[in-house]
């Protein structure tokens, strides 16, 4: 079935430029190709603020402020081994302050480390003319930097309606599919995104209130591998305040999405209401939450290694099914059982996102000798108890006739 363009009424969100003098013409077409850029808008590119291929403005205190931020970014890149010298980097730029600062910083560092940069922008088409203005802004920002620019317009609202899926989840999926496609096509070693320390703190708190477990405390990974493609977050040690100071020092404009002030959205409520109140207890609460994420990530990595060793010994894969020893499974600590179940479910049903109730239902299935012998997660998979084994199978490997009398956990 062919996909049509989504209605512009899909979401009423206002987006504006940090410097309101800019008036961006409407951009047409739904392709990743770039039309001729036309004259550079002087409002978007203040005179002398950039010197061509990534040379930063250099004047006294401004130079010192910029060097401090660049040093922090370079330290983050080296500590997490994000980008090696000479590698190709695809920079995801939305036009907001974080991704704008990311692009300018990587341009400045690229001369020293020999990185080959490309820029990608995804227009989700959710804000009508404002989305088009974001796209034009990014293109005008990239033009004087002499960096290849790729763009794509995706009718996210229509896709979400057709698939009856969450709008943000579909937008994220489509965005990363495009970024991964570009990275592979142009042999970029990694994709760089503009997540900051503030994003990390907000994510950790969000996961806490959702009871996401220890894994939720790990927050945003500095380096994340998806479909054999490396995604890196070079700004993860920078606060949002430092990002804005960097942009101010460079006299660089950026786009502002006013929906970020909508307190009906959970992340915005955390950002504008919860974190400022927590700062009364600890003025460096953002850094504290980021450290918590680092600690949780190391603990999780250690557990993952132990779980992999256990699965190598006691799990057996047959086709698309995975079976583990019930006896050895029941000898594990409850925490270990939960981790093993979560990992096995992620293998057979990556989109399930199991709750604690689902995980404990499977644990009960393994330990009980009464009641149902299987748990069915409709559209995802089936877990069954077979003598001395616990078998995990994706839904398409189980016939409907076998589902009669199944236990159906909620969640």
C-alpha positions as CSV (number, residue, x, y, z in Angstrom):
1,X,0.0,0.0,0.0
2,X,1.4,3.4,-1.0
3,X,2.1,5.9,1.8
4,X,0.6,9.3,1.4
5,X,1.7,12.6,2.9
6,X,0.4,13.2,6.4
7,X,-2.0,16.0,7.3
8,X,-0.3,19.1,8.5
9,X,-2.8,19.1,11.4
10,X,-1.1,16.1,12.9
11,X,0.3,18.2,15.8
12,X,0.0,21.9,16.7
13,X,3.5,22.7,17.9
14,X,5.3,26.0,17.6
15,X,9.0,26.2,16.6
16,X,10.9,29.4,16.4
17,X,14.5,30.6,15.6
18,X,16.6,32.0,18.4
19,X,17.1,35.0,16.2
20,X,13.6,35.9,15.0
21,X,14.8,38.1,12.2
22,X,15.2,35.0,10.0
23,X,12.4,34.3,7.5
24,X,12.9,30.9,5.9
25,X,11.1,30.1,2.6
26,X,9.1,26.9,2.4
27,X,11.0,23.8,1.3
28,X,9.3,21.3,-1.0
29,X,9.9,17.7,-2.1
30,X,10.2,14.4,-0.2
31,X,13.7,13.3,-1.0
32,X,17.1,13.1,0.7
33,X,18.6,15.1,-2.2
34,X,19.5,18.8,-1.6
35,X,18.2,21.6,-3.8
36,X,20.5,24.5,-4.8
37,X,21.0,26.4,-1.5
38,X,20.7,29.9,-2.9
39,X,22.2,32.9,-1.1
40,X,23.4,32.5,2.4
41,X,21.2,34.2,4.9
42,X,23.4,36.7,6.8
43,X,21.1,36.5,9.9
44,X,22.0,32.8,10.2
45,X,25.7,33.3,9.7
46,X,26.9,36.4,11.6
47,X,30.0,38.0,9.9
48,X,33.3,36.5,11.1
49,X,31.7,34.0,13.4
50,X,33.0,31.1,11.2
51,X,36.0,31.0,9.1
52,X,35.1,28.4,6.5
53,X,36.1,24.8,7.2
54,X,35.5,24.7,10.9
55,X,37.6,27.6,12.2
56,X,36.2,29.0,15.3
57,X,36.0,32.7,16.2
58,X,39.1,33.6,18.2
59,X,38.9,36.7,20.5
60,X,40.0,36.8,24.1
61,X,37.5,35.6,26.6
62,X,35.4,34.1,23.8
63,X,38.3,31.9,22.7
64,X,38.8,30.7,26.3
65,X,35.2,29.8,26.7
66,X,35.1,27.9,23.5
67,X,38.4,26.1,24.2
68,X,37.0,24.9,27.6
69,X,34.0,23.4,25.9
70,X,36.0,21.8,23.1
71,X,38.4,20.3,25.6
72,X,35.5,18.7,27.5
73,X,34.1,17.3,24.3
74,X,37.5,15.9,23.2
75,X,37.9,14.3,26.7
76,X,34.5,12.6,26.4
77,X,35.3,11.3,22.9
78,X,38.6,9.9,24.0
79,X,37.4,8.4,27.3
80,X,34.6,6.4,25.7
81,X,36.6,5.8,22.4
82,X,33.8,7.3,20.4
83,X,35.6,8.4,17.3
84,X,39.1,7.4,16.1
85,X,41.3,9.7,14.1
86,X,40.5,9.7,10.3
87,X,37.0,8.2,10.7
88,X,33.9,9.3,8.9
89,X,31.2,10.8,11.1
90,X,27.5,11.3,10.2
91,X,26.3,14.2,12.4
92,X,22.5,14.2,13.1
93,X,21.4,17.8,13.2
94,X,17.8,19.0,14.0
95,X,18.6,22.7,14.3
96,X,18.1,22.9,18.1
97,X,20.9,24.2,20.3
98,X,22.4,20.8,21.2
99,X,22.8,19.5,17.7
100,X,23.9,22.9,16.4
101,X,26.6,23.0,19.0
102,X,27.6,19.4,18.3
103,X,28.1,20.2,14.6
104,X,30.2,23.4,15.2
105,X,32.3,21.6,17.8
106,X,33.0,18.6,15.6
107,X,33.9,20.9,12.8
108,X,36.5,22.6,15.0
109,X,38.0,19.3,16.1
110,X,37.9,17.7,12.7
111,X,40.9,19.6,11.5
112,X,43.0,18.1,14.2
113,X,41.7,14.5,14.1
114,X,41.1,14.2,10.4
115,X,37.4,13.3,10.6
116,X,35.3,13.3,7.5
117,X,32.0,14.9,8.5
118,X,28.6,14.6,6.9
119,X,25.3,16.1,8.1
120,X,21.9,14.5,8.1
121,X,18.5,16.2,8.9
122,X,15.2,14.4,9.2
123,X,12.0,16.5,8.6
124,X,9.2,14.6,10.4
125,X,6.6,16.9,9.0
126,X,4.8,17.2,12.3
127,X,4.9,21.0,12.6
128,X,4.0,22.1,9.1
129,X,5.9,25.2,8.1
130,X,8.0,25.2,11.2
131,X,9.4,21.8,10.3
132,X,10.3,23.2,6.9
133,X,12.0,26.2,8.6
134,X,14.0,23.9,10.7
135,X,15.2,22.1,7.6
136,X,16.1,25.3,5.8
137,X,18.0,26.5,8.9
138,X,20.1,23.4,9.1
139,X,20.9,23.6,5.4
140,X,22.0,27.3,5.7
141,X,24.1,26.4,8.7
142,X,25.9,23.6,6.8
143,X,26.4,25.5,3.5
144,X,29.4,27.7,4.5
145,X,31.1,24.7,6.3
146,X,31.5,22.9,3.0
147,X,30.2,19.6,4.4
148,X,28.0,17.1,2.5
149,X,24.3,17.6,3.6
150,X,21.6,15.0,3.5
151,X,17.9,15.5,4.3
152,X,14.8,13.4,4.2
153,X,11.1,14.2,4.8
154,X,9.2,11.4,6.5
155,X,5.4,11.4,6.9
156,X,5.7,10.1,10.5
157,X,2.1,11.0,11.5
158,X,0.7,8.8,8.7
159,X,3.0,5.9,9.4
160,X,2.0,6.0,13.1
161,X,-1.7,6.0,12.2
162,X,-1.3,3.2,9.7
163,X,0.6,1.0,12.2
164,X,-1.4,2.2,15.2
165,X,1.9,2.9,17.0
166,X,3.2,5.6,19.3
167,X,4.1,8.7,17.3
168,X,7.5,9.3,19.0
169,X,8.5,5.7,18.7
170,X,7.7,5.7,15.0
171,X,9.6,9.0,14.5
172,X,12.6,7.6,16.3
173,X,12.6,4.3,14.4
174,X,12.3,6.0,11.0
175,X,15.0,8.6,11.9
176,X,17.5,5.9,12.9
177,X,16.7,3.8,9.9
178,X,17.6,6.7,7.7
179,X,20.7,7.6,9.6
180,X,21.9,4.0,9.6
181,X,21.2,3.8,5.8
182,X,23.4,6.9,5.2
183,X,26.2,5.7,7.5
184,X,26.4,2.5,5.6
185,X,26.1,4.0,2.2
186,X,28.9,6.5,2.8
187,X,31.0,4.3,5.1
188,X,30.7,6.5,8.1
189,X,32.2,4.8,11.2
190,X,29.6,6.3,13.5
191,X,26.6,8.5,13.9
192,X,26.9,11.5,16.4
193,X,23.9,12.8,18.2
194,X,23.6,15.9,20.5
195,X,22.5,14.4,23.8
196,X,23.8,16.3,26.8
197,X,24.3,15.8,30.5
198,X,20.9,17.4,31.2
199,X,19.3,14.9,28.8
200,X,21.0,12.2,30.8
201,X,19.7,13.5,34.1
202,X,16.2,13.8,32.8
203,X,16.2,10.3,31.3
204,X,17.4,8.7,34.6
205,X,14.7,10.5,36.5
206,X,12.1,9.6,33.9
207,X,13.1,5.9,34.2
208,X,13.0,6.1,38.0
209,X,9.3,7.3,38.1
210,X,8.4,4.6,35.5
211,X,10.1,1.9,37.6
212,X,12.3,0.8,34.8
213,X,14.7,-1.2,37.0
214,X,18.5,-1.1,37.2
215,X,18.8,-1.0,33.4
216,X,16.7,2.1,33.4
217,X,19.2,3.8,35.6
218,X,21.9,3.5,33.0
219,X,20.1,6.2,31.0
220,X,21.7,7.2,27.7
221,X,24.7,5.2,26.7
222,X,27.7,7.2,25.6
223,X,28.3,4.7,22.8
224,X,25.5,2.5,21.5
225,X,25.6,-0.1,18.8
226,X,22.6,-0.7,16.6
227,X,22.6,-2.9,13.5
228,X,26.4,-3.0,13.6
229,X,26.4,0.9,13.5
230,X,28.0,2.9,16.3
231,X,26.0,5.8,17.7
232,X,28.0,8.3,19.9
233,X,27.1,11.1,22.2
234,X,30.1,13.6,22.4
235,X,28.1,16.2,24.4
236,X,27.1,13.8,27.2
237,X,29.4,15.5,29.8
238,X,28.2,19.1,28.9
239,X,25.3,20.8,30.6
240,X,22.7,22.6,28.6
241,X,24.0,25.8,30.1
242,X,27.5,25.1,28.7
243,X,26.0,24.4,25.3
244,X,24.2,27.8,25.3
245,X,27.3,29.6,26.5
246,X,29.3,27.9,23.6
247,X,26.7,29.1,21.1
248,X,26.6,32.6,22.5
249,X,30.4,32.8,22.3
250,X,30.2,31.9,18.6
251,X,27.2,34.2,18.0
252,X,25.5,31.2,16.5
253,X,21.7,31.1,16.2
254,X,19.6,27.9,16.7
255,X,16.0,26.8,16.4
256,X,13.8,26.6,19.5
257,X,10.8,24.3,19.7
258,X,8.3,26.0,22.1
259,X,6.6,22.7,22.8
260,X,9.6,22.1,25.1
261,X,7.8,24.4,27.5
262,X,4.7,22.3,27.6
263,X,4.5,21.0,31.2
264,X,1.9,18.4,30.2
265,X,4.8,16.4,28.7
266,X,6.6,14.3,31.3
267,X,10.1,15.1,30.2
268,X,9.3,18.9,30.2
269,X,7.8,18.7,33.7
270,X,11.0,16.9,34.9
271,X,13.1,19.5,33.2
272,X,11.3,22.7,34.4
273,X,9.8,21.6,37.7
274,X,11.5,18.6,39.2
275,X,15.2,19.2,38.5
276,X,15.1,22.9,39.7
277,X,13.5,21.7,43.0
278,X,16.1,19.0,43.4
279,X,18.8,21.6,42.9
280,X,17.8,23.1,46.3
281,X,19.0,19.8,47.9
282,X,22.0,19.4,45.6
283,X,23.0,22.2,43.3
284,X,24.9,19.6,41.2
285,X,22.0,17.2,41.0
286,X,22.4,16.8,37.2
287,X,26.0,15.7,37.6
288,X,25.0,13.4,40.4
289,X,22.3,11.7,38.3
290,X,24.8,11.3,35.4
291,X,27.3,9.6,37.8
292,X,24.5,7.3,38.9
293,X,24.0,6.4,35.3
294,X,27.7,5.6,34.9
295,X,27.7,3.4,38.1
296,X,24.6,1.6,36.9
297,X,26.1,1.0,33.5
298,X,29.2,-0.6,34.9
299,X,27.2,-2.8,37.2
300,X,25.0,-3.8,34.3
301,X,27.9,-4.5,32.1
302,X,29.4,-6.9,34.7
303,X,26.0,-8.6,35.1
304,X,25.7,-8.9,31.3
305,X,29.1,-10.7,31.2
306,X,28.1,-13.1,33.9
307,X,24.7,-13.7,32.2
308,X,26.4,-14.4,28.8
309,X,28.6,-17.0,30.5
310,X,25.6,-18.7,32.1
311,X,23.7,-18.8,28.8
312,X,26.7,-20.2,27.0
313,X,26.6,-23.2,29.5
314,X,22.9,-23.7,30.0
315,X,21.0,-22.4,26.9
316,X,20.5,-24.2,23.6
317,X,19.2,-22.7,20.4
318,X,17.2,-24.8,18.0
319,X,16.1,-22.8,15.0
320,X,14.4,-19.7,16.4
321,X,13.7,-21.3,19.8
322,X,15.9,-21.0,22.8
323,X,15.7,-23.5,25.7
324,X,17.4,-23.2,29.1
325,X,17.8,-25.8,31.9
326,X,15.0,-25.3,34.4
327,X,17.1,-26.8,37.2
328,X,20.0,-24.4,36.6
329,X,17.6,-21.5,36.1
330,X,16.0,-22.1,39.5
331,X,19.4,-22.2,41.2
332,X,20.0,-18.6,40.2
333,X,19.3,-15.7,42.6
334,X,15.9,-14.0,41.9
335,X,17.8,-11.0,40.4
336,X,19.7,-13.3,38.1
337,X,16.5,-15.1,37.0
338,X,15.0,-11.7,36.1
339,X,18.0,-10.7,34.0
340,X,18.1,-14.0,32.2
341,X,14.3,-13.8,31.4
342,X,14.6,-10.2,30.2
343,X,17.5,-11.1,27.9
344,X,15.8,-14.2,26.4
345,X,12.6,-12.2,25.8
346,X,14.7,-9.5,24.1
347,X,16.0,-12.2,21.7
348,X,12.6,-13.6,20.7
349,X,10.5,-10.5,21.0
350,X,12.6,-7.3,20.7
351,X,9.5,-5.1,20.8
352,X,7.9,-6.6,23.9
353,X,9.4,-4.3,26.6
354,X,8.5,-6.7,29.4
355,X,7.2,-5.4,32.7
356,X,8.2,-6.8,36.1
357,X,4.9,-8.6,36.2
358,X,5.6,-10.4,32.9
359,X,9.1,-11.4,34.0
360,X,7.9,-12.7,37.4
361,X,5.1,-14.6,35.7
362,X,7.7,-16.5,33.7
363,X,9.7,-17.2,36.9
364,X,6.5,-18.6,38.5
365,X,6.0,-20.8,35.4
366,X,9.5,-22.2,35.7
367,X,9.1,-23.0,39.4
368,X,5.5,-24.3,39.5
369,X,4.4,-27.8,38.8
370,X,0.7,-26.9,38.7
371,X,-1.5,-24.7,36.4
372,X,-0.7,-23.7,32.9
373,X,2.4,-24.9,31.1
374,X,2.9,-21.8,28.9
375,X,2.7,-18.0,28.8
376,X,1.6,-16.4,25.6
377,X,2.4,-12.8,24.7
378,X,0.2,-12.2,21.8
379,X,2.0,-10.9,18.7
380,X,5.4,-11.4,20.5
381,X,6.1,-14.9,21.6
382,X,5.5,-17.9,23.9
383,X,7.4,-19.3,26.9
384,X,6.6,-22.9,27.7
385,X,7.6,-25.4,30.4
386,X,8.7,-28.7,28.9
387,X,9.9,-31.2,31.5
388,X,13.4,-30.0,32.6
389,X,13.5,-27.1,30.1
390,X,12.1,-23.6,29.8
391,X,11.5,-22.8,26.1
392,X,11.3,-19.3,24.6
393,X,9.9,-19.0,21.1
394,X,8.8,-16.1,18.8
395,X,5.1,-16.0,18.1
396,X,5.4,-17.0,14.4
397,X,6.9,-20.3,15.4
398,X,3.9,-21.3,17.4
399,X,0.6,-22.4,15.9
400,X,-2.7,-21.0,17.1
401,X,-3.9,-24.5,18.0
402,X,-1.2,-24.7,20.7
403,X,-2.5,-21.6,22.5
404,X,-5.6,-23.1,24.0
405,X,-5.5,-23.0,27.8
406,X,-2.5,-20.6,27.9
407,X,-1.9,-18.3,30.8
408,X,-2.0,-14.7,29.6
409,X,-0.2,-12.3,31.8
410,X,-1.2,-8.7,31.6
411,X,1.2,-6.0,30.6
